[in-house]
């Protein structure tokens, strides 16, 4: 059984880590997400590190639940505003719209996700195999529910995350092929997403929140792990 975990990687676009039977089976990099998914072919599940489901008002319960779960790593989860905010053309308009619908303004860090969020959301709506994940939620589960002590961009943080993946049977080789040119933290995040994709395909993945809200398009707003 093949699955794919995907993380956004700046100007390079998207990086994907493929697993076969739960073990590393290669990497892919593409500027557009739909191209990356097309290149992956017949995979059973696709897990993307990007907010996908959007509500019509209020903050997403998935983000609030993920923040509560992660403890010291809670800052890695951005609060994602309602769908109407993402339909605005610039940050001031989006922040104001978010203020109307949630009582608080959308953060600039969250707004920076807009192009890739909308790109990933379109793929999610078009392909039932696509699921939302958050790598820090996945790593939290890999660590047995213990908050990770070190941030992902630090040496100790990356060493810890690579070790957690290895303990789960996901040993990353020194040569990754296409992903060799991608930042280490993006590769590790994509691999954590792939771990979650494998669990989704097996039917054993968990979710936050326990009772997801519905997206306006009918799918559930949830983070799988």
ROMI-440051 format. One line per field, with one value per residue: x, y, z of N, C-alpha, C in turn; residue in three letters; chain; residue number from 1. Coordinates in steps of 0.02 Angstrom, whole numbers, always signed. Example, Ala and Ser with C-alpha at 12.3 -4.5 7.8 and 13.67 -1.06 7.14 Angstrom:
2
n_X (+660;+642)
n_Y (-284;-112)
n_Z (+390;+354)
ca_X (+615;+684)
ca_Y (-225;-53)
ca_Z (+390;+357)
c_X (+660;+645)
c_Y (-165;+2)
c_Z (+390;+394)
r (Ala;Ser)
c (A;A)
k (1;2)
***
This chain:
225
n_X (+42;+33;+64;+58;+143;+138;+217;+221;+348;+407;+470;+499;+386;+304;+342;+346;+337;+346;+275;+289;+205;+222;+355;+494;+492;+532;+547;+463;+458;+372;+314;+178;+36;-61;+8;+107;+29;-27;+88;+118;+30;-64;-98;-150;-189;-173;-88;-86;+7;-71;-197;-362;-506;-635;-730;-883;-898;-817;-673;-579;-622;-535;-405;-400;-414;-298;-197;-218;-186;-48;+27;+178;+218;+120;+120;+150;+37;-73;-212;-348;-444;-619;-698;-745;-649;-535;-568;-544;-441;-324;-215;-260;-400;-438;-405;-493;-616;-608;-609;-741;-807;-754;-716;-587;-434;-362;-201;-44;+46;-37;-108;-7;-7;-104;-98;-52;-139;-264;-237;-212;-334;-419;-374;-406;-547;-570;-524;-548;-452;-366;-310;-309;-167;-59;+107;+168;+71;+69;+201;+192;+107;+189;+285;+225;+126;+190;+243;+358;+522;+605;+617;+574;+667;+788;+947;+942;+805;+778;+853;+787;+659;+690;+736;+620;+540;+617;+607;+477;+489;+516;+643;+747;+846;+1017;+1028;+905;+856;+747;+706;+823;+860;+778;+731;+779;+685;+565;+567;+562;+437;+353;+375;+323;+192;+169;+177;+59;-30;-17;-75;-204;-242;-242;-348;-336;-307;-313;-405;-416;-534;-621;-754;-785;-813;-926;-871;-918;-930;-962;-869;-768;-698;-551;-402;-297;-208)
n_Y (-59;+107;+274;+454;+591;+767;+926;+1104;+1199;+1332;+1434;+1327;+1254;+1115;+974;+799;+647;+479;+327;+151;+16;+71;+108;+211;+264;+351;+520;+671;+825;+971;+1118;+1148;+1088;+1001;+946;+874;+779;+713;+657;+567;+463;+312;+316;+270;+358;+533;+650;+815;+950;+1078;+1198;+1150;+1129;+1249;+1358;+1455;+1557;+1616;+1544;+1399;+1247;+1141;+1196;+1259;+1148;+1077;+1164;+1158;+1025;+1019;+1093;+1155;+1171;+1241;+1360;+1330;+1307;+1396;+1505;+1486;+1584;+1611;+1555;+1667;+1767;+1724;+1746;+1876;+2004;+2059;+2079;+2179;+2188;+2054;+2035;+2126;+2071;+1950;+1996;+2038;+1916;+1833;+1906;+1938;+1989;+1917;+1840;+1901;+1800;+1690;+1738;+1737;+1609;+1604;+1589;+1453;+1386;+1403;+1339;+1208;+1180;+1174;+1056;+966;+973;+916;+786;+644;+573;+659;+730;+835;+869;+901;+923;+939;+893;+760;+723;+739;+634;+529;+538;+484;+563;+662;+828;+898;+946;+1031;+1151;+1135;+1187;+1187;+1107;+1002;+983;+938;+821;+748;+733;+659;+543;+498;+467;+364;+267;+231;+159;+230;+264;+382;+397;+449;+505;+581;+602;+695;+775;+814;+946;+1019;+1106;+1041;+1036;+1042;+922;+831;+865;+829;+693;+657;+688;+589;+476;+494;+485;+351;+292;+341;+274;+144;+150;+183;+307;+450;+599;+779;+907;+795;+789;+841;+997;+1035;+1074;+1202;+1143;+1015;+921;+866;+972;+945;+886;+758;+618)
n_Z (+0;-47;+6;+23;+92;+113;+110;+111;+30;+16;-116;-196;-202;-170;-69;-74;+17;-11;+45;+53;+110;+235;+242;+191;+23;-76;-146;-200;-289;-332;-416;-418;-324;-377;-484;-416;-348;-457;-514;-415;-431;-410;-258;-93;+9;+42;+131;+182;+239;+276;+308;+266;+271;+292;+394;+408;+499;+649;+735;+681;+757;+753;+752;+876;+961;+924;+967;+1106;+1127;+1095;+1187;+1239;+1108;+1046;+975;+845;+777;+680;+699;+596;+494;+446;+291;+209;+235;+169;+40;+14;-62;-11;+134;+234;+207;+224;+359;+420;+382;+447;+578;+587;+583;+681;+791;+810;+729;+582;+583;+518;+488;+466;+354;+260;+216;+120;-32;-50;+36;-27;-147;-101;-42;-153;-213;-112;-110;-232;-227;-141;-74;-13;+137;+283;+383;+525;+552;+682;+767;+725;+760;+897;+928;+886;+984;+1091;+1148;+1217;+1234;+1117;+1156;+1086;+955;+779;+689;+750;+788;+884;+886;+756;+754;+853;+794;+679;+739;+804;+694;+639;+740;+718;+606;+493;+410;+349;+205;+170;+46;-42;-168;-266;-158;-99;-117;-36;+114;+274;+381;+312;+241;+348;+401;+293;+295;+420;+391;+295;+376;+449;+342;+309;+422;+406;+289;+337;+421;+555;+602;+708;+760;+775;+801;+917;+880;+729;+640;+505;+341;+224;+101;+128;+175;+317;+443;+502;+585;+548;+618)
ca_X (+0;+71;+33;+99;+140;+158;+227;+240;+420;+425;+468;+503;+318;+282;+383;+308;+372;+304;+287;+261;+202;+244;+427;+513;+496;+552;+524;+442;+454;+339;+292;+106;+15;-96;+59;+138;-19;-32;+150;+119;-8;-116;-84;-213;-206;-129;-93;-55;+16;-100;-269;-402;-576;-648;-797;-914;-886;-781;-610;-587;-614;-476;-345;-403;-400;-228;-157;-225;-151;+24;+61;+234;+225;+56;+130;+158;-30;-104;-285;-368;-507;-673;-691;-751;-587;-487;-590;-522;-383;-263;-216;-305;-470;-448;-403;-555;-670;-600;-631;-814;-834;-726;-702;-515;-405;-319;-131;-7;+76;-89;-123;+48;-24;-161;-93;-47;-200;-317;-216;-222;-406;-448;-357;-445;-616;-574;-495;-565;-392;-327;-329;-268;-128;-12;+165;+182;+22;+94;+261;+168;+83;+247;+322;+184;+85;+232;+264;+428;+557;+646;+584;+593;+723;+850;+983;+914;+736;+778;+879;+734;+606;+715;+739;+551;+519;+654;+577;+414;+504;+527;+713;+762;+914;+1057;+1014;+832;+835;+719;+701;+890;+866;+727;+753;+772;+622;+510;+570;+538;+365;+321;+379;+273;+127;+164;+160;-13;-66;-17;-125;-269;-256;-255;-409;-320;-289;-355;-421;-437;-564;-655;-815;-767;-864;-931;-853;-976;-934;-985;-817;-757;-641;-516;-331;-288;-140)
ca_Y (+0;+169;+336;+513;+648;+826;+988;+1161;+1213;+1397;+1444;+1262;+1229;+1063;+913;+739;+586;+421;+267;+87;-28;+108;+123;+262;+237;+402;+588;+709;+897;+1003;+1187;+1148;+1030;+953;+910;+826;+725;+675;+618;+513;+407;+278;+308;+258;+417;+590;+694;+879;+997;+1143;+1201;+1133;+1144;+1317;+1372;+1517;+1608;+1590;+1509;+1327;+1207;+1098;+1232;+1269;+1083;+1060;+1205;+1130;+960;+1025;+1123;+1201;+1180;+1268;+1417;+1304;+1304;+1461;+1508;+1496;+1619;+1583;+1555;+1733;+1806;+1701;+1769;+1945;+2010;+2081;+2066;+2222;+2169;+1988;+2044;+2159;+2023;+1902;+2030;+2037;+1848;+1797;+1951;+1952;+1995;+1863;+1857;+1905;+1734;+1648;+1763;+1717;+1542;+1608;+1557;+1380;+1362;+1400;+1287;+1143;+1171;+1153;+985;+930;+969;+877;+719;+618;+544;+712;+744;+885;+849;+951;+882;+940;+847;+693;+710;+733;+565;+485;+542;+456;+614;+707;+885;+897;+999;+1074;+1174;+1095;+1217;+1180;+1044;+950;+971;+896;+755;+714;+714;+605;+483;+475;+435;+301;+220;+208;+121;+277;+282;+422;+386;+510;+533;+580;+616;+761;+813;+834;+1019;+1048;+1116;+981;+1035;+1027;+850;+796;+876;+788;+623;+650;+686;+523;+430;+502;+459;+277;+276;+354;+219;+84;+160;+188;+376;+489;+666;+834;+888;+730;+798;+893;+1039;+1026;+1127;+1221;+1098;+949;+881;+882;+1014;+905;+871;+687;+598)
ca_Z (+0;-54;+28;+10;+139;+76;+147;+70;+39;-11;-188;-231;-208;-125;-66;-55;+37;-25;+84;+30;+168;+294;+238;+142;-45;-124;-137;-259;-280;-388;-402;-403;-286;-420;-521;-370;-337;-520;-521;-365;-458;-371;-186;-56;+48;+34;+189;+165;+295;+258;+324;+207;+283;+316;+418;+385;+550;+706;+723;+673;+818;+743;+773;+949;+992;+912;+1013;+1173;+1128;+1086;+1244;+1225;+1035;+1022;+929;+777;+747;+668;+697;+526;+491;+405;+218;+177;+242;+119;-25;+5;-107;+23;+206;+274;+196;+255;+431;+440;+373;+501;+638;+587;+590;+738;+846;+811;+662;+556;+589;+455;+475;+436;+287;+216;+189;+74;-98;-45;+67;-78;-194;-70;-32;-216;-221;-61;-132;-294;-219;-75;-42;+19;+207;+318;+441;+551;+574;+754;+797;+710;+801;+965;+934;+881;+1047;+1144;+1179;+1256;+1193;+1098;+1194;+1043;+894;+721;+651;+788;+778;+928;+864;+695;+773;+889;+748;+636;+781;+814;+632;+633;+787;+689;+545;+437;+408;+290;+181;+164;-20;-50;-236;-278;-96;-76;-120;+7;+183;+316;+420;+266;+228;+407;+405;+242;+317;+473;+356;+265;+431;+461;+283;+316;+473;+376;+242;+377;+460;+626;+617;+754;+734;+818;+865;+917;+840;+682;+610;+432;+294;+184;+43;+150;+206;+387;+460;+552;+577;+558;+638)
c_X (+44;+30;+82;+88;+170;+165;+244;+313;+440;+419;+473;+435;+300;+330;+340;+355;+324;+325;+256;+263;+228;+318;+441;+522;+511;+523;+506;+441;+421;+316;+218;+86;-20;-48;+92;+93;-26;+29;+151;+79;-57;-93;-151;-236;-153;-140;-53;-52;-6;-173;-311;-476;-585;-721;-823;-908;-851;-716;-623;-576;-553;-413;-343;-387;-327;-182;-159;-186;-75;+61;+115;+245;+163;+64;+139;+92;-57;-180;-306;-438;-558;-661;-697;-687;-537;-508;-572;-456;-319;-271;-262;-378;-485;-450;-468;-614;-668;-623;-707;-842;-809;-718;-629;-489;-363;-246;-97;+25;+25;-104;-69;+36;-73;-152;-92;-109;-255;-301;-230;-296;-440;-434;-397;-517;-624;-555;-507;-505;-354;-355;-282;-231;-88;+47;+178;+132;+44;+154;+242;+143;+141;+288;+281;+142;+124;+253;+339;+463;+592;+609;+614;+651;+789;+882;+953;+842;+733;+804;+825;+679;+628;+717;+669;+525;+553;+626;+512;+425;+516;+598;+727;+834;+952;+1045;+939;+809;+809;+718;+769;+897;+816;+753;+736;+705;+562;+508;+542;+462;+327;+322;+330;+203;+116;+147;+86;-54;-70;-70;-196;-289;-273;-320;-397;-302;-338;-366;-429;-477;-599;-719;-804;-828;-869;-906;-915;-985;-952;-933;-805;-694;-605;-442;-322;-216;-140)
c_Y (+62;+228;+393;+565;+709;+886;+1044;+1179;+1277;+1402;+1379;+1230;+1180;+1004;+856;+682;+528;+363;+207;+39;+5;+126;+173;+231;+291;+470;+620;+783;+926;+1073;+1188;+1083;+979;+914;+856;+766;+682;+631;+559;+452;+378;+265;+304;+319;+470;+637;+758;+923;+1067;+1143;+1192;+1151;+1212;+1324;+1438;+1574;+1575;+1556;+1434;+1291;+1162;+1132;+1243;+1204;+1063;+1100;+1178;+1065;+969;+1058;+1171;+1213;+1211;+1324;+1394;+1299;+1375;+1455;+1528;+1526;+1586;+1593;+1625;+1775;+1787;+1720;+1842;+1947;+2031;+2072;+2113;+2203;+2102;+1994;+2076;+2111;+1971;+1932;+2028;+1968;+1809;+1840;+1969;+1954;+1933;+1885;+1861;+1838;+1688;+1671;+1745;+1649;+1545;+1574;+1481;+1350;+1354;+1347;+1218;+1129;+1147;+1079;+942;+920;+924;+804;+695;+587;+595;+728;+796;+853;+909;+912;+882;+897;+775;+676;+702;+662;+516;+483;+517;+507;+662;+766;+883;+958;+1049;+1090;+1139;+1123;+1213;+1111;+988;+933;+926;+826;+715;+690;+657;+539;+454;+439;+367;+247;+192;+171;+164;+302;+319;+412;+453;+543;+524;+590;+687;+804;+834;+911;+1056;+1054;+1055;+980;+1021;+952;+811;+805;+834;+714;+609;+647;+618;+470;+433;+475;+383;+256;+288;+296;+154;+89;+166;+259;+406;+558;+716;+882;+820;+732;+855;+934;+1023;+1087;+1142;+1175;+1026;+904;+905;+925;+979;+899;+798;+672;+524)
c_Z (+0;-28;+16;+65;+105;+123;+97;+83;+0;-86;-228;-239;-153;-127;-41;-36;+29;+20;+49;+89;+231;+295;+183;+73;-98;-109;-203;-241;-342;-368;-384;-369;-330;-463;-478;-359;-400;-529;-472;-388;-408;-300;-149;-17;+38;+93;+175;+227;+272;+281;+261;+217;+313;+338;+389;+435;+609;+686;+716;+739;+813;+767;+848;+985;+983;+957;+1083;+1180;+1131;+1144;+1223;+1151;+1005;+971;+857;+740;+740;+672;+626;+525;+445;+330;+187;+182;+188;+48;-38;-33;-72;+98;+245;+268;+230;+331;+457;+435;+429;+567;+644;+605;+650;+800;+852;+739;+645;+562;+521;+437;+442;+365;+237;+185;+132;+7;-95;-11;+15;-130;-165;-59;-96;-229;-173;-83;-193;-284;-148;-38;-1;+88;+237;+377;+466;+579;+649;+792;+785;+753;+874;+977;+931;+946;+1106;+1181;+1223;+1211;+1178;+1128;+1149;+978;+833;+681;+688;+775;+820;+909;+803;+710;+809;+841;+702;+675;+793;+752;+623;+679;+761;+623;+484;+439;+343;+268;+176;+97;-34;-122;-243;-215;-67;-73;-76;+78;+226;+352;+375;+249;+287;+416;+354;+262;+373;+443;+324;+317;+447;+403;+286;+366;+446;+330;+279;+417;+534;+647;+666;+724;+791;+774;+860;+876;+792;+659;+535;+394;+251;+123;+63;+181;+277;+396;+518;+534;+595;+581;+658)
r (Unk;Unk;Unk;Unk;Unk;Unk;Unk;Unk;Unk;Unk;Unk;Unk;Unk;Unk;Unk;Unk;Unk;Unk;Unk;Unk;Unk;Unk;Unk;Unk;Unk;Unk;Unk;Unk;Unk;Unk;Unk;Unk;Unk;Unk;Unk;Unk;Unk;Unk;Unk;Unk;Unk;Unk;Unk;Unk;Unk;Unk;Unk;Unk;Unk;Unk;Unk;Unk;Unk;Unk;Unk;Unk;Unk;Unk;Unk;Unk;Unk;Unk;Unk;Unk;Unk;Unk;Unk;Unk;Unk;Unk;Unk;Unk;Unk;Unk;Unk;Unk;Unk;Unk;Unk;Unk;Unk;Unk;Unk;Unk;Unk;Unk;Unk;Unk;Unk;Unk;Unk;Unk;Unk;Unk;Unk;Unk;Unk;Unk;Unk;Unk;Unk;Unk;Unk;Unk;Unk;Unk;Unk;Unk;Unk;Unk;Unk;Unk;Unk;Unk;Unk;Unk;Unk;Unk;Unk;Unk;Unk;Unk;Unk;Unk;Unk;Unk;Unk;Unk;Unk;Unk;Unk;Unk;Unk;Unk;Unk;Unk;Unk;Unk;Unk;Unk;Unk;Unk;Unk;Unk;Unk;Unk;Unk;Unk;Unk;Unk;Unk;Unk;Unk;Unk;Unk;Unk;Unk;Unk;Unk;Unk;Unk;Unk;Unk;Unk;Unk;Unk;Unk;Unk;Unk;Unk;Unk;Unk;Unk;Unk;Unk;Unk;Unk;Unk;Unk;Unk;Unk;Unk;Unk;Unk;Unk;Unk;Unk;Unk;Unk;Unk;Unk;Unk;Unk;Unk;Unk;Unk;Unk;Unk;Unk;Unk;Unk;Unk;Unk;Unk;Unk;Unk;Unk;Unk;Unk;Unk;Unk;Unk;Unk;Unk;Unk;Unk;Unk;Unk;Unk;Unk;Unk;Unk;Unk;Unk;Unk)
c (A;A;A;A;A;A;A;A;A;A;A;A;A;A;A;A;A;A;A;A;A;A;A;A;A;A;A;A;A;A;A;A;A;A;A;A;A;A;A;A;A;A;A;A;A;A;A;A;A;A;A;A;A;A;A;A;A;A;A;A;A;A;A;A;A;A;A;A;A;A;A;A;A;A;A;A;A;A;A;A;A;A;A;A;A;A;A;A;A;A;A;A;A;A;A;A;A;A;A;A;A;A;A;A;A;A;A;A;A;A;A;A;A;A;A;A;A;A;A;A;A;A;A;A;A;A;A;A;A;A;A;A;A;A;A;A;A;A;A;A;A;A;A;A;A;A;A;A;A;A;A;A;A;A;A;A;A;A;A;A;A;A;A;A;A;A;A;A;A;A;A;A;A;A;A;A;A;A;A;A;A;A;A;A;A;A;A;A;A;A;A;A;A;A;A;A;A;A;A;A;A;A;A;A;A;A;A;A;A;A;A;A;A;A;A;A;A;A;A;A;A;A;A;A;A)
k (1;2;3;4;5;6;7;8;9;10;11;12;13;14;15;16;17;18;19;20;21;22;23;24;25;26;27;28;29;30;31;32;33;34;35;36;37;38;39;40;41;42;43;44;45;46;47;48;49;50;51;52;53;54;55;56;57;58;59;60;61;62;63;64;65;66;67;68;69;70;71;72;73;74;75;76;77;78;79;80;81;82;83;84;85;86;87;88;89;90;91;92;93;94;95;96;97;98;99;100;101;102;103;104;105;106;107;108;109;110;111;112;113;114;115;116;117;118;119;120;121;122;123;124;125;126;127;128;129;130;131;132;133;134;135;136;137;138;139;140;141;142;143;144;145;146;147;148;149;150;151;152;153;154;155;156;157;158;159;160;161;162;163;164;165;166;167;168;169;170;171;172;173;174;175;176;177;178;179;180;181;182;183;184;185;186;187;188;189;190;191;192;193;194;195;196;197;198;199;200;201;202;203;204;205;206;207;208;209;210;211;212;213;214;215;216;217;218;219;220;221;222;223;224;225)
***
